[in-house]
Amino acid sequence: MSIKKKHNPFYKVKSYDTLKSISEKFNITPTEILIENSISPKQITEGTILYIKNDD
């Protein structure tokens, strides 16, 4: 039996992060990140707190 651990739904953007790297880390699309957070790519800067939906 495999137990899937859920991640913290909030992620604080680091200085080296890109939208692509964040999406790859959580296995979601960049568009999903933008839609879930109602933001544009230019608003993702160091320190931004993003909501990242858990896999159900």
Backbone as ProteinMPNN parsed JSONL, in Angstrom:
{"seq_chain_A": "MSIKKKHNPFYKVKSYDTLKSISEKFNITPTEILIENSISPKQITEGTILYIKNDD", "coords_chain_A": {"N_chain_A": [[0.842, -1.18, 0.0], [0.625, 2.143, -0.911], [1.276, 5.313, 0.354], [0.436, 8.532, -0.391], [2.09, 11.475, 0.062], [0.994, 14.694, 0.784], [1.897, 17.938, -0.368], [2.863, 21.09, 1.136], [0.471, 23.572, 0.571], [1.279, 26.135, -0.073], [3.81, 28.121, -1.55], [6.832, 29.806, -1.308], [8.356, 32.035, -3.406], [11.638, 31.848, -4.597], [14.791, 33.567, -5.204], [16.025, 32.467, -7.453], [14.034, 31.135, -8.789], [11.876, 30.326, -11.537], [8.861, 30.688, -13.438], [8.541, 28.414, -14.961], [10.325, 26.591, -13.68], [9.137, 26.327, -11.173], [6.663, 25.236, -11.868], [7.506, 22.778, -12.91], [8.618, 21.62, -10.637], [6.382, 21.049, -9.09], [4.896, 19.547, -10.784], [2.862, 20.629, -12.458], [1.154, 22.817, -14.768], [2.503, 25.965, -16.002], [0.418, 27.713, -16.581], [-1.64, 26.806, -14.916], [-0.656, 27.595, -12.411], [-0.696, 30.387, -12.694], [-3.46, 30.873, -13.082], [-4.643, 29.781, -10.728], [-3.64, 31.553, -8.863], [-4.424, 34.001, -9.733], [-2.748, 35.858, -11.13], [-0.211, 37.567, -13.113], [2.644, 36.551, -15.115], [4.688, 38.452, -14.649], [4.254, 39.262, -12.087], [5.333, 37.409, -10.434], [7.737, 37.31, -8.282], [10.736, 37.29, -6.24], [9.945, 36.181, -3.021], [7.209, 36.232, -3.356], [4.194, 34.654, -2.457], [2.846, 31.707, -3.47], [-0.09, 29.853, -4.239], [-0.275, 26.442, -4.507], [-1.967, 23.926, -5.886], [-2.772, 20.864, -4.296], [-2.268, 17.489, -5.385], [-5.028, 15.441, -5.915]], "CA_chain_A": [[0.0, 0.0, 0.0], [1.413, 3.357, -1.054], [0.655, 6.518, 0.895], [0.917, 9.711, -1.11], [2.23, 12.626, 0.945], [0.623, 15.966, 0.163], [2.826, 19.018, -0.077], [2.316, 22.34, 1.656], [-0.147, 24.219, -0.593], [1.844, 27.455, -0.322], [5.225, 28.095, -1.912], [7.451, 31.133, -1.351], [9.255, 32.112, -4.553], [13.031, 32.157, -4.291], [15.4, 34.461, -6.196], [16.419, 31.721, -8.649], [12.87, 30.462, -9.381], [11.151, 30.828, -12.711], [7.541, 30.072, -13.521], [8.748, 27.063, -15.49], [10.946, 25.718, -12.672], [8.131, 26.063, -10.132], [5.67, 24.302, -12.425], [8.142, 21.459, -13.009], [8.805, 21.108, -9.268], [5.108, 20.557, -8.576], [4.262, 18.765, -11.849], [1.664, 21.303, -12.963], [1.524, 23.733, -15.847], [2.612, 27.366, -15.61], [-0.911, 28.327, -16.669], [-2.376, 26.462, -13.695], [-0.155, 28.464, -11.337], [-1.192, 31.743, -12.925], [-4.913, 30.901, -12.878], [-4.935, 29.537, -9.307], [-3.209, 32.707, -8.071], [-4.96, 35.221, -10.369], [-1.638, 36.784, -11.337], [0.499, 37.479, -14.392], [4.028, 36.117, -14.899], [5.516, 39.549, -14.15], [3.998, 39.435, -10.651], [6.037, 36.372, -9.692], [9.068, 37.787, -7.923], [11.234, 36.719, -4.998], [9.113, 36.468, -1.85], [5.795, 36.031, -3.66], [3.642, 33.403, -1.937], [1.951, 31.12, -4.449], [-0.896, 28.687, -3.866], [-0.044, 25.335, -5.416], [-2.974, 22.925, -5.559], [-2.335, 19.491, -4.038], [-2.864, 16.436, -6.197], [-6.069, 14.725, -5.153]], "C_chain_A": [[0.89, 1.247, 0.0], [0.641, 4.55, -0.507], [1.282, 7.712, 0.201], [0.928, 10.907, -0.16], [1.862, 13.901, 0.179], [1.631, 17.037, 0.555], [2.089, 20.208, 0.534], [1.725, 23.096, 0.465], [0.392, 25.621, -0.902], [3.34, 27.351, -0.57], [5.735, 29.532, -1.994], [8.511, 31.137, -2.441], [10.646, 32.559, -4.105], [13.641, 32.97, -5.448], [15.726, 33.751, -7.507], [15.247, 31.036, -9.349], [12.396, 31.147, -10.654], [9.793, 30.155, -12.691], [7.676, 28.628, -13.999], [9.329, 26.134, -14.424], [9.965, 25.376, -11.546], [7.11, 25.056, -10.642], [6.24, 22.893, -12.532], [8.304, 20.82, -11.628], [7.52, 20.459, -8.749], [4.299, 19.78, -9.622], [2.898, 19.321, -12.263], [2.11, 22.266, -14.056], [1.695, 25.157, -15.319], [1.253, 28.068, -15.624], [-1.741, 28.026, -15.426], [-1.941, 27.34, -12.524], [-0.736, 29.861, -11.479], [-2.683, 31.853, -12.64], [-5.256, 30.748, -11.401], [-4.619, 30.759, -8.441], [-3.697, 34.043, -8.625], [-3.874, 36.283, -10.551], [-1.072, 36.625, -12.746], [1.936, 37.038, -14.103], [4.922, 37.199, -14.298], [5.341, 39.771, -12.643], [4.707, 38.38, -9.799], [7.474, 36.826, -9.486], [9.481, 37.146, -6.602], [10.354, 37.15, -3.824], [7.624, 36.31, -2.091], [5.358, 34.679, -3.094], [2.61, 32.907, -2.941], [1.161, 29.978, -3.834], [-0.66, 27.628, -4.932], [-0.994, 24.223, -5.01], [-2.355, 21.551, -5.364], [-2.988, 18.55, -5.039], [-3.885, 15.708, -5.343], [-6.016, 13.253, -5.414]], "O_chain_A": [[1.797, 1.374, 0.823], [-0.516, 4.767, -0.867], [2.501, 7.882, 0.204], [-0.116, 11.3, 0.361], [2.354, 14.148, -0.923], [2.151, 17.04, 1.671], [0.865, 20.314, 0.457], [2.399, 23.251, -0.554], [-0.006, 26.226, -1.897], [4.047, 26.6, 0.101], [5.14, 30.371, -2.67], [9.45, 30.342, -2.409], [10.801, 33.513, -3.343], [13.066, 33.044, -6.534], [15.703, 34.377, -8.567], [15.437, 30.417, -10.396], [12.501, 32.363, -10.817], [9.602, 29.157, -11.996], [7.0, 27.732, -13.493], [8.868, 25.001, -14.282], [9.972, 24.257, -11.032], [6.737, 24.127, -9.925], [5.535, 21.918, -12.274], [8.142, 19.608, -11.48], [7.567, 19.444, -8.053], [3.154, 19.403, -9.372], [1.921, 18.584, -12.399], [3.304, 22.497, -14.241], [1.099, 25.517, -14.304], [0.977, 28.916, -14.776], [-2.466, 28.894, -14.938], [-2.777, 27.778, -11.734], [-1.211, 30.447, -10.507], [-3.125, 32.821, -12.021], [-6.073, 31.505, -10.876], [-5.254, 30.974, -7.409], [-3.415, 35.096, -8.051], [-4.05, 37.443, -10.181], [-1.404, 35.685, -13.469], [2.395, 37.141, -12.966], [5.822, 36.891, -13.517], [6.187, 40.396, -12.002], [4.678, 38.457, -8.571], [8.31, 36.739, -10.385], [8.659, 36.528, -5.925], [10.058, 38.333, -3.657], [6.847, 36.259, -1.138], [6.065, 33.681, -3.236], [1.628, 33.591, -3.23], [1.678, 29.226, -3.008], [-0.826, 27.89, -6.123], [-0.859, 23.642, -3.933], [-1.52, 21.117, -6.158], [-4.113, 18.779, -5.485], [-3.626, 15.397, -4.18], [-6.815, 12.498, -4.859]]}, "name": "protein", "num_of_chains": 1, "seq": "MSIKKKHNPFYKVKSYDTLKSISEKFNITPTEILIENSISPKQITEGTILYIKNDD"}
